[in-house]
Amino acid sequence: MRVWMKAWMMKRLKLKVADWKKKLKESENIRSILQGLSDRELKLFYSTIILNPYIPVNPFHKQIKFLLSDEREVLYGGAAGGGKSVALLMGALQYVHYSDYAALILRRTYPELSQEGGLIDMAHDWLGGTDAEWNEQKKRWTFPSGAALQFGHMEHEKDRYRYQGSSYHYIAFDELTEFLESQYRFMFRSLRKEADDPIPLRFRATSNPGGVGHDWVKTRFITGEKTFIPSTWRENPYLNRDEYEEALNMLDHVTRRQLKDGDWDVTLQGGVFKREWFEVIDSPPHGLVMSIRYWDFAATKPDGANDPDYTVGLLLGVDKEDYYYVLDVRRFRESPGKVKSKVLRTAEEDGREVIIAKEEEPGSSGKIVTDYLRSLLQGYTFRADRVTGDKVTRALPVSSYAESGRIKVLRAPWTRAFLDELEAFPSEGVHDDQVDAFSGAFNTLAMEMRKKRKIYISGPLRRMSHV
């Protein structure tokens, strides 16, 4: 090791120890945990964590519980801001002074692993400038002892096989609810060591509620017998808690309960919208500055043997105070020819001031349909909406805005069915065409408003005798 590197590492360690002494004096929670340790456990804690030159920060009390656990499986966190990633990386570095030690940290996708502020980024902050060496191609840190810390991902279920035959003392899943249970269980075969190896075998994970694996993670750790150590933003002394709480309060109500409160019982099953968020008004407002008719087209016509989606055209307006109004919903199942006629007739009733938009399906076929509609609707402002993300993700912005009380719905024959569908979304077997049209209209209109804030529209309102 170079002299300057050794001196820098020692200086950083001294600062860390000084900070630890201060925290030990201030935190009754930390003192209580350490008082319950045996002499051997206390010595191990100090040698592998506090005096470990590769871990530049000190753990707070919940992280200490996680790092000291002698259980084979542990889930840590369960809410936002609980220091999950830091705890996971600390755990991975605890035994790097042993020559044969091997650790693996997994995220579902590589972009999540390598993003700014992610685990690879954090590891570079901690280990850059030390005598550990990074291999960019292999995504692996190697230590002077010979120990190794590997980063990996499992975007596809079959990706688990790339770890077949490997052996690790420490396997960690960051954001476990993003993984499939089959991927998690498969990795147990790689958690192994020689009979006389003193290093403990640890299977660790962090996660928030929600995600594709929510149910199995909840069953295994939250309501099951496996160890769960909860930690939230309220317990993390390194956070600016007031600012962090303010950011969490901006989330939609389901995600907020999951991330802010660590609520594993609330899910997006029929929970994205609440009926009471929408004020129902008896007459359309005056002074709208922009309106959009957004179409969500069904793929097939019902034939008595199926229950296909509906074609939905939703009219949404916005006033100068940024209140949004659901003014009309056209919902029907018809043949392509009749759909074309209804789209044209609706455009004539709305007027040329109203923007017309539709979701553009990926691929050449989607572009062909878009070009056909643009030609059909010559003289109207037409937008093709190239959406990203799943239906729920696309609905979250309008859900969050609706919760603030800034979206109103006109009282009409379609109102009840519209609110019923919103309240049920997302639910298996329940149509969501109106939700798709609603979220598409909101997202597109909000984008148009950002581009052009001073358009005054009144024409559509004078022609709305049909609602």
C-alpha positions as CSV (number, residue, x, y, z in Angstrom):
1,M,0.0,0.0,0.0
2,R,1.3,3.5,-0.9
3,V,2.2,5.6,2.1
4,W,-0.2,8.4,1.2
5,M,-3.1,5.9,0.8
6,K,-2.4,4.3,4.2
7,A,-2.2,7.8,5.8
8,W,-5.5,8.8,4.2
9,M,-7.3,5.6,5.3
10,M,-6.0,6.0,8.8
11,K,-7.1,9.7,9.0
12,R,-10.6,8.7,7.7
13,L,-10.8,5.9,10.3
14,K,-9.8,8.3,13.1
15,L,-12.6,10.7,12.1
16,K,-15.0,7.9,12.1
17,V,-14.0,6.6,15.5
18,A,-14.3,10.2,16.9
19,D,-17.8,10.4,15.4
20,W,-18.7,7.0,16.9
21,K,-17.7,8.1,20.4
22,K,-20.0,11.1,20.0
23,K,-22.9,8.9,18.8
24,L,-22.3,6.4,21.6
25,K,-22.6,9.1,24.1
26,E,-25.7,10.7,22.6
27,S,-27.7,7.5,21.7
28,E,-29.4,5.5,24.5
29,N,-30.6,3.1,21.8
30,I,-27.1,2.3,20.7
31,R,-25.8,1.9,24.3
32,S,-28.7,-0.4,25.1
33,I,-27.9,-2.7,22.2
34,L,-24.2,-2.9,23.0
35,Q,-24.8,-3.6,26.7
36,G,-26.7,-6.8,25.6
37,L,-23.6,-8.2,23.8
38,S,-21.1,-10.7,25.1
39,D,-17.4,-9.7,25.1
40,R,-16.9,-11.8,22.0
41,E,-19.8,-10.2,20.2
42,L,-18.7,-6.7,21.2
43,K,-15.2,-7.4,20.0
44,L,-16.5,-8.7,16.7
45,F,-18.7,-5.6,16.3
46,Y,-15.9,-3.2,16.7
47,S,-13.4,-5.1,14.5
48,T,-15.8,-5.7,11.6
49,I,-17.7,-2.4,11.6
50,I,-16.4,0.5,13.7
51,L,-12.7,-0.2,13.1
52,N,-13.2,-1.4,9.5
53,P,-11.3,1.1,7.3
54,Y,-13.6,0.3,4.3
55,I,-16.8,1.4,6.1
56,P,-16.5,5.2,6.4
57,V,-19.7,5.8,8.2
58,N,-21.1,4.7,11.5
59,P,-24.4,2.7,11.8
60,F,-27.4,4.0,13.7
61,H,-29.2,1.6,16.1
62,K,-31.5,-0.1,13.6
63,Q,-28.6,-0.8,11.3
64,I,-26.6,-2.2,14.2
65,K,-29.4,-4.7,14.9
66,F,-29.3,-5.7,11.2
67,L,-25.5,-6.1,11.2
68,L,-25.4,-8.0,14.5
69,S,-28.2,-10.5,13.6
70,D,-27.0,-14.1,13.7
71,E,-30.1,-15.3,11.7
72,R,-29.5,-16.8,8.3
73,E,-32.2,-14.7,6.6
74,V,-33.0,-11.1,7.5
75,L,-35.1,-8.4,5.8
76,Y,-34.3,-4.8,6.7
77,G,-36.3,-1.6,6.2
78,G,-39.9,-1.8,5.1
79,A,-40.2,1.9,4.4
80,A,-38.4,4.8,2.7
81,G,-35.4,6.5,4.3
82,G,-34.4,3.7,6.7
83,G,-30.8,3.5,5.6
84,K,-31.4,0.3,3.7
85,S,-28.7,0.5,1.0
86,V,-26.1,1.7,3.5
87,A,-26.8,-1.2,5.8
88,L,-26.6,-3.7,2.9
89,L,-23.2,-2.4,1.8
90,M,-21.9,-2.3,5.4
91,G,-22.9,-5.9,5.8
92,A,-21.1,-6.8,2.6
93,L,-17.9,-5.2,3.8
94,Q,-17.8,-6.7,7.3
95,Y,-15.5,-9.6,6.6
96,V,-13.3,-8.4,3.8
97,H,-10.2,-8.9,5.9
98,Y,-10.7,-12.7,5.4
99,S,-8.9,-14.0,2.4
100,D,-11.6,-16.3,1.1
101,Y,-14.6,-14.0,1.8
102,A,-17.0,-13.5,-1.1
103,A,-20.1,-11.2,-1.1
104,L,-22.7,-10.6,-3.8
105,I,-25.2,-7.7,-3.9
106,L,-28.1,-7.9,-6.4
107,R,-30.6,-5.5,-7.9
108,R,-33.3,-6.6,-10.3
109,T,-31.8,-4.5,-13.2
110,Y,-28.4,-3.2,-14.0
111,P,-29.6,0.5,-14.5
112,E,-31.0,0.4,-11.0
113,L,-27.7,-0.9,-9.7
114,S,-25.5,1.6,-11.5
115,Q,-27.7,4.7,-11.3
116,E,-26.4,7.8,-9.6
117,G,-26.7,7.3,-5.9
118,G,-27.1,3.5,-6.3
119,L,-25.1,0.8,-4.7
120,I,-22.2,0.8,-7.2
121,D,-22.0,4.6,-6.9
122,M,-22.0,4.3,-3.1
123,A,-19.3,1.6,-3.1
124,H,-17.1,3.9,-5.2
125,D,-17.6,6.7,-2.8
126,W,-16.5,4.4,0.1
127,L,-13.7,2.4,-1.5
128,G,-12.3,4.8,-4.1
129,G,-8.9,6.0,-2.8
130,T,-8.4,2.9,-0.7
131,D,-6.3,-0.2,-1.5
132,A,-9.3,-2.1,-2.8
133,E,-9.3,-2.5,-6.6
134,W,-12.3,-2.2,-8.9
135,N,-12.8,-4.3,-12.1
136,E,-15.2,-2.4,-14.3
137,Q,-15.8,-5.4,-16.6
138,K,-16.6,-7.8,-13.8
139,K,-18.3,-5.2,-11.6
140,R,-16.2,-6.5,-8.7
141,W,-14.1,-5.0,-5.9
142,T,-11.1,-7.0,-4.8
143,F,-9.3,-6.4,-1.4
144,P,-5.7,-6.9,-0.5
145,S,-6.7,-10.0,1.6
146,G,-8.1,-11.6,-1.6
147,A,-11.8,-11.0,-0.5
148,A,-14.2,-9.9,-3.2
149,L,-17.4,-7.9,-3.4
150,Q,-19.5,-8.7,-6.5
151,F,-22.4,-6.7,-7.9
152,G,-25.0,-8.3,-10.1
153,H,-28.6,-8.3,-11.4
154,M,-31.4,-10.6,-12.5
155,E,-33.6,-8.7,-14.9
156,H,-35.0,-11.9,-16.4
157,E,-35.9,-15.0,-14.4
158,K,-33.3,-17.1,-16.3
159,D,-30.6,-14.7,-15.3
160,R,-30.4,-16.5,-12.0
161,Y,-28.5,-19.3,-13.8
162,R,-25.4,-17.1,-14.3
163,Y,-24.7,-17.5,-10.6
164,Q,-25.1,-21.3,-10.7
165,G,-21.9,-22.9,-9.3
166,S,-20.8,-19.8,-7.5
167,S,-20.2,-19.6,-3.7
168,Y,-20.8,-16.7,-1.4
169,H,-20.7,-16.0,2.3
170,Y,-23.0,-13.0,1.9
171,I,-25.8,-12.7,-0.6
172,A,-27.9,-9.5,-0.5
173,F,-31.0,-8.4,-2.5
174,D,-31.6,-4.7,-2.6
175,E,-35.4,-3.9,-3.0
176,L,-36.5,-7.5,-2.6
177,T,-40.1,-6.9,-3.7
178,E,-38.8,-6.3,-7.2
179,F,-37.6,-9.9,-7.4
180,L,-39.5,-13.1,-8.1
181,E,-39.6,-15.7,-5.3
182,S,-38.1,-18.3,-7.6
183,Q,-35.0,-16.0,-8.1
184,Y,-34.6,-15.5,-4.3
185,R,-34.9,-19.2,-3.5
186,F,-32.6,-20.3,-6.3
187,M,-29.7,-18.2,-4.8
188,F,-29.7,-20.3,-1.6
189,R,-27.7,-22.9,-3.4
190,S,-24.8,-20.4,-3.7
191,L,-24.7,-19.6,0.0
192,R,-22.1,-22.0,1.1
193,K,-18.6,-22.4,2.7
194,E,-16.0,-25.0,3.8
195,A,-16.7,-26.8,7.1
196,D,-13.9,-25.1,9.0
197,D,-14.6,-21.6,7.6
198,P,-15.3,-19.1,10.5
199,I,-17.2,-16.6,8.4
200,P,-21.0,-16.7,9.0
201,L,-23.3,-17.3,6.1
202,R,-25.8,-14.5,5.6
203,F,-28.8,-14.1,3.3
204,R,-29.8,-10.4,3.5
205,A,-32.4,-8.2,1.9
206,T,-33.9,-4.7,2.0
207,S,-37.2,-3.6,0.6
208,N,-40.2,-1.2,0.7
209,P,-43.8,-2.5,0.4
210,G,-45.1,-2.7,-3.2
211,G,-43.7,-4.2,-6.3
212,V,-44.1,-7.5,-8.2
213,G,-42.9,-9.5,-5.2
214,H,-44.9,-7.7,-2.5
215,D,-47.1,-10.7,-1.6
216,W,-44.5,-13.3,-1.3
217,V,-42.1,-11.0,0.7
218,K,-44.9,-10.0,3.0
219,T,-45.8,-13.7,3.6
220,R,-42.2,-14.7,4.2
221,F,-41.1,-11.9,6.4
222,I,-43.8,-9.5,7.6
223,T,-46.5,-12.1,8.6
224,G,-44.2,-15.1,8.4
225,E,-41.4,-16.5,10.7
226,K,-38.4,-15.1,9.0
227,T,-36.6,-12.1,10.7
228,F,-37.8,-8.6,9.8
229,I,-36.0,-5.6,11.2
230,P,-38.1,-2.5,10.5
231,S,-36.5,0.9,9.9
232,T,-38.0,4.1,8.7
233,W,-37.1,7.7,7.8
234,R,-38.2,8.7,11.3
235,E,-35.3,6.7,12.9
236,N,-32.5,7.7,10.5
237,P,-30.4,10.5,12.1
238,Y,-28.6,11.2,8.9
239,L,-31.7,12.5,7.1
240,N,-33.2,15.9,7.1
241,R,-36.4,14.5,8.3
242,D,-38.6,17.6,7.7
243,E,-37.6,17.9,4.1
244,Y,-37.8,14.1,3.5
245,E,-41.3,14.0,5.0
246,E,-42.4,16.9,2.8
247,A,-41.1,14.9,-0.3
248,L,-43.0,11.8,0.9
249,N,-46.2,13.8,1.3
250,M,-46.1,14.6,-2.4
251,L,-46.6,10.9,-3.4
252,D,-50.0,9.4,-4.3
253,H,-51.8,8.1,-1.2
254,V,-51.0,4.4,-1.7
255,T,-47.3,4.9,-2.4
256,R,-47.2,7.4,0.5
257,R,-48.6,4.9,2.9
258,Q,-46.1,2.3,1.7
259,L,-43.0,4.4,1.7
260,K,-43.8,6.9,4.5
261,D,-45.6,4.6,6.9
262,G,-44.2,1.2,6.0
263,D,-47.7,-0.1,5.4
264,W,-47.6,-3.6,4.0
265,D,-51.4,-4.0,4.0
266,V,-52.2,-1.2,1.5
267,T,-51.8,-2.2,-2.1
268,L,-52.7,-0.7,-5.5
269,Q,-55.5,-3.2,-5.8
270,G,-58.4,-0.8,-6.2
271,G,-56.4,1.8,-4.3
272,V,-55.1,4.4,-6.9
273,F,-58.2,6.6,-6.8
274,K,-60.8,7.5,-4.1
275,R,-64.3,8.8,-5.0
276,E,-64.2,11.5,-2.4
277,W,-61.3,13.2,-4.1
278,F,-63.6,14.3,-7.0
279,E,-66.1,17.1,-6.5
280,V,-69.0,16.6,-8.8
281,I,-70.3,19.9,-10.3
282,D,-73.6,20.6,-11.9
283,S,-72.5,22.8,-14.8
284,P,-69.3,23.3,-16.8
285,P,-67.0,26.0,-15.7
286,H,-66.3,29.2,-17.6
287,G,-62.9,30.4,-18.7
288,L,-61.1,27.2,-19.6
289,V,-57.7,27.9,-21.1
290,M,-57.2,24.5,-22.8
291,S,-59.1,21.3,-23.5
292,I,-58.3,17.9,-24.9
293,R,-60.3,14.9,-26.1
294,Y,-58.2,11.8,-25.5
295,W,-59.2,8.5,-27.2
296,D,-58.4,5.0,-26.0
297,F,-59.4,2.6,-28.7
298,A,-60.6,-1.0,-28.2
299,A,-59.0,-3.7,-30.2
300,T,-62.1,-5.8,-31.0
301,K,-65.9,-5.6,-31.1
302,P,-68.0,-7.8,-28.8
303,D,-69.6,-10.8,-30.5
304,G,-71.4,-12.4,-27.6
305,A,-68.6,-14.7,-26.7
306,N,-66.1,-12.2,-25.4
307,D,-65.9,-9.1,-23.2
308,P,-63.5,-6.8,-24.9
309,D,-62.5,-3.3,-23.8
310,Y,-64.5,-0.2,-24.7
311,T,-63.4,2.6,-27.0
312,V,-63.4,5.7,-24.7
313,G,-63.1,9.4,-25.6
314,L,-62.6,11.6,-22.5
315,L,-62.8,15.4,-22.7
316,L,-60.7,17.2,-20.1
317,G,-60.3,20.9,-19.6
318,V,-58.1,23.1,-17.4
319,D,-58.6,26.7,-16.1
320,K,-56.2,29.4,-15.4
321,E,-55.9,28.3,-11.8
322,D,-54.8,24.8,-12.9
323,Y,-58.0,23.1,-11.8
324,Y,-58.9,20.2,-14.2
325,Y,-62.4,19.3,-15.2
326,V,-63.7,16.0,-16.6
327,L,-66.4,17.3,-19.0
328,D,-67.5,14.4,-21.1
329,V,-66.9,10.7,-21.5
330,R,-67.9,8.8,-24.7
331,R,-67.8,5.0,-24.1
332,F,-68.9,2.4,-26.6
333,R,-68.2,-0.8,-28.4
334,E,-68.6,-0.6,-32.2
335,S,-67.2,-1.8,-35.5
336,P,-64.2,0.1,-36.9
337,G,-66.5,2.0,-39.3
338,K,-68.9,3.2,-36.6
339,V,-65.9,4.1,-34.4
340,K,-64.6,6.3,-37.2
341,S,-68.0,8.0,-37.6
342,K,-68.3,8.7,-33.8
343,V,-64.8,10.1,-33.6
344,L,-65.5,12.5,-36.4
345,R,-68.9,13.5,-35.0
346,T,-67.4,14.1,-31.6
347,A,-64.7,16.2,-33.0
348,E,-67.2,18.4,-34.8
349,E,-69.2,18.8,-31.5
350,D,-66.2,19.7,-29.5
351,G,-64.9,22.2,-32.0
352,R,-61.5,22.9,-33.6
353,E,-60.1,24.5,-30.4
354,V,-60.1,21.2,-28.6
355,I,-56.9,19.1,-29.0
356,I,-57.5,15.5,-30.0
357,A,-55.0,12.9,-28.8
358,K,-54.6,9.1,-28.7
359,E,-52.1,6.6,-27.4
360,E,-49.8,5.4,-30.2
361,E,-49.1,1.7,-29.9
362,P,-45.4,0.7,-30.4
363,G,-44.2,-0.6,-33.8
364,S,-45.1,0.2,-37.4
365,S,-48.8,-0.7,-37.0
366,G,-49.2,1.9,-34.3
367,K,-47.8,4.5,-36.6
368,I,-50.0,3.5,-39.4
369,V,-53.1,4.0,-37.2
370,T,-51.8,7.3,-36.0
371,D,-51.2,8.5,-39.6
372,Y,-54.7,7.4,-40.6
373,L,-56.3,9.4,-37.8
374,R,-54.2,12.4,-38.4
375,S,-55.4,12.4,-42.0
376,L,-59.0,11.8,-41.0
377,L,-58.9,14.7,-38.5
378,Q,-57.3,17.3,-40.8
379,G,-58.0,20.8,-39.5
380,Y,-57.9,19.7,-35.9
381,T,-54.9,19.8,-33.5
382,F,-53.9,16.1,-33.2
383,R,-51.4,14.6,-30.8
384,A,-50.0,11.0,-30.8
385,D,-49.2,10.0,-27.2
386,R,-46.2,7.6,-27.1
387,V,-46.7,6.3,-23.6
388,T,-44.1,4.6,-21.3
389,G,-44.6,2.5,-18.2
390,D,-47.5,0.3,-17.2
391,K,-51.1,1.5,-16.6
392,V,-50.6,2.1,-12.9
393,T,-47.5,4.1,-13.4
394,R,-49.2,6.3,-16.0
395,A,-52.2,6.8,-13.6
396,L,-50.1,7.9,-10.6
397,P,-49.6,11.6,-11.6
398,V,-53.3,12.2,-12.1
399,S,-54.0,10.2,-8.9
400,S,-51.7,12.5,-6.9
401,Y,-53.3,15.6,-8.5
402,A,-56.8,14.4,-7.8
403,E,-56.0,13.8,-4.1
404,S,-55.2,17.5,-3.8
405,G,-58.8,18.2,-4.7
406,R,-58.0,20.0,-8.0
407,I,-59.9,17.7,-10.4
408,K,-63.7,18.1,-10.7
409,V,-66.2,16.0,-12.6
410,L,-69.3,17.2,-14.4
411,R,-72.6,15.5,-13.3
412,A,-73.9,13.5,-16.2
413,P,-75.3,10.0,-17.1
414,W,-71.7,8.7,-17.4
415,T,-70.4,10.1,-14.1
416,R,-71.2,7.2,-11.8
417,A,-69.7,4.6,-14.1
418,F,-66.6,6.7,-14.6
419,L,-66.0,7.1,-10.8
420,D,-66.8,3.4,-10.2
421,E,-64.1,2.4,-12.6
422,L,-61.6,4.8,-11.1
423,E,-62.3,3.5,-7.6
424,A,-61.9,-0.1,-8.7
425,F,-58.6,0.5,-10.5
426,P,-56.5,-1.6,-10.7
427,S,-58.5,-4.8,-10.3
428,E,-58.3,-8.1,-12.2
429,G,-61.2,-8.6,-14.5
430,V,-62.4,-5.0,-14.3
431,H,-62.3,-2.7,-17.4
432,D,-59.9,0.2,-17.2
433,D,-60.4,2.0,-20.5
434,Q,-61.8,5.1,-18.8
435,V,-58.8,5.2,-16.5
436,D,-56.4,4.9,-19.5
437,A,-58.2,7.8,-21.3
438,F,-58.2,9.9,-18.1
439,S,-54.5,9.4,-17.3
440,G,-53.6,9.9,-21.0
441,A,-55.7,13.1,-21.2
442,F,-54.2,14.5,-17.9
443,N,-50.6,13.7,-18.8
444,T,-50.9,15.1,-22.4
445,L,-52.8,18.2,-21.3
446,A,-50.4,19.0,-18.5
447,M,-47.5,18.7,-21.1
448,E,-49.4,21.0,-23.5
449,M,-50.0,23.5,-20.7
450,R,-46.3,23.6,-19.9
451,K,-45.6,24.4,-23.6
452,K,-48.3,27.0,-24.0
453,R,-49.9,28.6,-21.0
454,K,-52.1,31.4,-22.5
455,I,-54.7,29.8,-24.8
456,Y,-58.2,30.8,-24.0
457,I,-60.8,28.2,-25.0
458,S,-64.6,28.7,-24.7
459,G,-65.9,27.1,-27.9
460,P,-66.3,23.6,-26.5
461,L,-68.4,24.8,-23.6
462,R,-71.0,26.5,-25.7
463,R,-71.5,23.2,-27.6
464,M,-71.9,20.9,-24.6
465,S,-75.7,20.7,-24.5
466,H,-75.2,16.9,-24.9
467,V,-73.8,16.4,-21.4
